[in-house]
Amino acid sequence: MDRIERAIVMRASVIGRRFHVAVLTATATFPEARVRAALERACALQLVVEDDPAGERYAFRHALTRDVIYEELMKGRVRPLHGRIARVLERMVPSGEAALDDLAYHAWAAGDIRRGVRYNELAGDRAAAVHAPEDARTYYARARGLLPVESGAYARLGEKLRTVGPAESLAKQ
């Protein structure tokens, strides 16, 4: 793989194990034709596979492959990429093309306080509403971790964490 192909595949690893070409293209600094060429090369090397017949979604062949590629990115490069992905997903939410949990994760991973708190709290509320306390705890804890301890929002999220109850492992002890 050349340098540009590696950069594109590394950006895909930041999006997740499965990724949409539109999100990858919007967050990459290369034209769609170059992104698709890099994905074809990655498929030939058996790093990724097409995840739908239309060729709009791809997935890393193995989770460990994605993890290794992701780890190659320096920490300083990962946060800005998560931020770009979050902003792209944010624009896709009104049309229903983006999942709230993906948006919450990328905003949190970017360290974007405003978006990270907002979307993780919304995802936590949604998880709590469908009786998924483990997921709700994850989202609320992420959001709270972005805030100063003395803030009202930190206290509000702490209350939501108490409301969903203790972690299963703690409740069984």
Secondary structure, DSSP 8 states (H G I E B T S, - for coil): --HHHHHHHHHHHHH-SEEEHHHHHHHSSS-HHHHHHHHHHHHHTTSEEESSTTSSEEEESSHHHHHHHHHHS-HHHHHHHHHHHHHHHHHHGGGT-S-HHHHHHHHHHTT-HHHHHHHHHHHHHHHHHTT-HHHHHHHHHHHHHTS-TTSHHHHHHHHHHHHH-S-HHHHT-
